[in-house]
Amino acid sequence: PGGSGLKIVNGPIAWAPGQGAFEFPEGTGVPYENGYELVVQLHYNLFDSAQIGSSDETRIDLRFEDSVDEELYAVYVDFLLGKAGSGVSIPAGEEAFEYKESADVGDLGLPPGTKVWGVIPHMHEHGKKLNATIRRQGGEDQCVNQVDAWDFNWQRIYWYDAPISLAAGDTWEITCTFNTMGVEEAVYPGWGTKNEMCLTVLFVSF
């Protein structure tokens, strides 16, 4: 994702500020085959002009296994970012502006029986809350992510005690609440820190 110019097969790691080391659940991992190239994407925030010209000293350590019981794949679901460039925006001067959207899991490319092992919620500096819910067709809805006090500098991946199975007709719903008090212009969806996202990264197996 993010315009590398290459065909991206999978997203093995999604890191954000405050997350710490990224560890997969026991017996799981992301497949890496001979001939694959590992693309490392870094987002720099140069809003503070004093940081221009700074050096990057990022180091990445990876651990490989010959095989795992479950191969995981990253699925990025951000209905707001999908509207970048369409004119959709978050209005200025709102203390708790709510953005909600949903889609059938089949339309997200997730067939029946898909297992969701964990989720990364992600917004930017105007984020206040992020909730994700599976709306079950003919069954009880299931909360899969609830962040009631979003902090851009304290982001986490949340692994479930047991994977969640998806069924035909299930709907993935994301609700993001934004605080734009003190902002004079509308905030638009985008990758920049001063833009906004309403993202859940799902780690799934099929």
C-alpha positions in Angstrom: 0.0 0.0 0.0 0.9 3.6 -0.2 2.2 3.9 -3.7 5.4 1.9 -3.8 4.9 1.3 -7.5 5.2 -2.5 -7.0 2.6 -5.2 -6.8 2.2 -5.7 -3.1 1.5 -9.4 -2.2 1.0 -8.9 1.6 1.7 -6.5 4.4 3.7 -8.4 7.0 4.1 -5.6 9.5 2.2 -2.4 10.1 3.9 -0.2 12.6 2.7 3.0 14.3 4.0 5.3 17.1 3.9 3.7 20.5 3.4 0.2 19.2 6.7 -1.5 20.2 7.8 -4.8 18.8 5.4 -6.6 16.4 4.9 -10.2 17.5 2.6 -12.7 15.7 0.5 -15.2 17.8 2.2 -18.5 18.4 2.0 -20.8 15.3 1.2 -18.0 12.9 3.2 -15.8 10.5 3.3 -14.1 7.1 4.6 -16.2 4.2 7.7 -15.0 2.5 8.8 -16.9 -0.7 12.0 -17.0 -2.7 12.0 -14.1 -5.1 10.0 -11.8 -3.0 11.3 -8.3 -2.3 10.7 -6.7 1.0 9.4 -3.1 0.7 9.8 -0.8 3.7 7.6 2.2 3.7 8.3 5.1 6.1 6.0 8.1 6.6 7.8 11.3 7.6 6.1 14.3 9.1 7.8 17.5 8.0 5.2 19.8 9.4 7.8 21.1 11.8 10.3 22.7 9.4 13.1 22.4 12.0 13.1 18.6 11.3 13.9 19.1 7.6 17.3 17.6 6.9 17.2 15.2 9.9 18.7 11.7 9.3 16.8 8.5 9.7 18.3 5.7 11.8 15.5 3.2 11.5 16.6 -0.5 11.9 14.3 -3.5 11.2 14.9 -7.0 12.7 12.9 -9.9 11.3 12.6 -13.5 12.6 12.0 -16.3 10.1 10.5 -19.8 10.6 10.6 -22.7 8.1 6.8 -23.1 8.4 3.8 -22.0 10.6 0.4 -23.6 11.3 -1.5 -20.5 10.0 -0.4 -18.1 7.3 -1.7 -14.6 7.9 -2.6 -11.9 5.4 -3.1 -8.2 6.1 -6.3 -6.6 4.9 -6.6 -2.8 5.0 -10.1 -1.5 5.5 -10.5 2.3 5.4 -13.7 3.6 3.9 -12.7 7.2 4.6 -9.4 7.0 2.9 -11.1 5.4 -0.1 -12.9 8.7 -0.6 -9.7 10.7 -0.8 -10.0 13.2 -3.7 -13.8 12.9 -3.8 -14.4 16.0 -1.8 -15.6 14.1 1.3 -14.2 15.8 4.4 -14.5 16.1 8.2 -15.9 19.6 9.0 -14.0 22.1 11.2 -15.1 23.1 14.6 -16.7 19.8 15.6 -16.0 18.3 19.1 -17.3 14.8 18.2 -17.9 14.4 14.5 -18.9 10.7 13.8 -18.0 9.0 10.6 -19.6 5.5 10.1 -19.5 3.2 7.1 -19.8 -0.6 6.5 -19.4 -3.2 3.8 -20.2 -6.9 3.4 -17.2 -8.9 4.2 -17.4 -10.7 0.9 -17.0 -7.3 -0.9 -13.8 -6.9 1.2 -12.5 -10.1 -0.4 -13.0 -12.2 2.8 -14.8 -15.5 2.0 -16.9 -17.4 4.5 -14.7 -19.1 7.1 -12.1 -16.4 7.1 -10.5 -16.2 10.6 -9.6 -12.8 12.0 -6.7 -13.1 14.4 -6.1 -9.4 15.3 -6.7 -5.8 14.3 -4.8 -2.5 14.2 -7.0 0.5 14.6 -5.5 3.7 13.1 -6.5 7.4 12.9 -4.4 10.6 13.0 -4.3 13.6 15.3 -8.0 14.5 15.2 -9.0 11.0 16.2 -11.1 10.6 19.4 -12.7 7.2 19.2 -12.6 4.2 16.9 -15.0 1.2 17.1 -15.3 -1.7 14.7 -18.2 -4.2 14.8 -19.2 -7.3 12.9 -22.9 -7.1 12.1 -24.0 -10.7 12.0 -26.8 -11.7 9.6 -29.4 -13.3 11.8 -27.0 -13.4 14.8 -25.6 -11.4 17.6 -23.3 -8.5 16.6 -19.7 -8.8 17.8 -17.4 -5.9 18.9 -14.0 -6.5 17.4 -12.3 -3.2 18.4 -13.2 -0.5 20.8 -10.8 2.5 21.5 -12.6 5.1 23.6 -9.6 7.4 24.1 -7.5 7.5 21.0 -3.9 8.7 21.3 -1.9 9.0 18.1 1.3 8.4 20.2 0.0 5.2 21.8 -1.1 2.8 19.1 -1.3 -1.0 19.4 -2.2 -4.1 17.6 -4.8 -6.2 19.4 -4.6 -10.0 19.1 -7.6 -12.0 20.1 -7.5 -14.9 22.6 -9.1 -16.9 19.8 -9.6 -16.0 16.1 -13.0 -14.7 15.0 -14.7 -16.6 12.2 -16.6 -14.7 9.5 -19.7 -16.0 7.9 -21.5 -15.2 4.6 -23.6 -12.1 5.0 -21.5 -10.6 7.8 -20.9 -6.8 7.6 -17.7 -5.1 8.8 -18.6 -1.7 10.3 -16.2 1.0 11.4 -17.2 4.1 13.4 -14.6 6.9 13.9 -15.2 10.0 16.0 -13.1 13.1 15.3 -12.4 16.3 17.3 -11.7 19.3 15.0 -12.1 22.0 17.5 -9.5 24.8 16.8 -9.2 23.7 13.1 -10.3 26.5 10.7 -10.7 24.4 7.6 -12.2 21.0 6.8 -9.9 18.0 7.3 -9.7 15.7 4.2 -8.9 12.0 4.1 -5.3 11.2 3.2 -1.9 9.7 4.2 -0.6 12.9 5.7 -0.6 13.4 9.5 -2.7 16.5 9.1 -5.2 14.5 7.0 -7.3 11.8 8.6 -7.9 8.1 8.3 -10.5 5.7 9.8 -8.6 2.4 9.4 -8.6 -1.1 10.7 -5.8 -3.4 9.5 -7.1 -7.0 9.8 -4.7 -10.0 10.1 -6.6 -13.0 8.6 -6.2 -16.6 7.5 -8.3 -18.5 5.0 
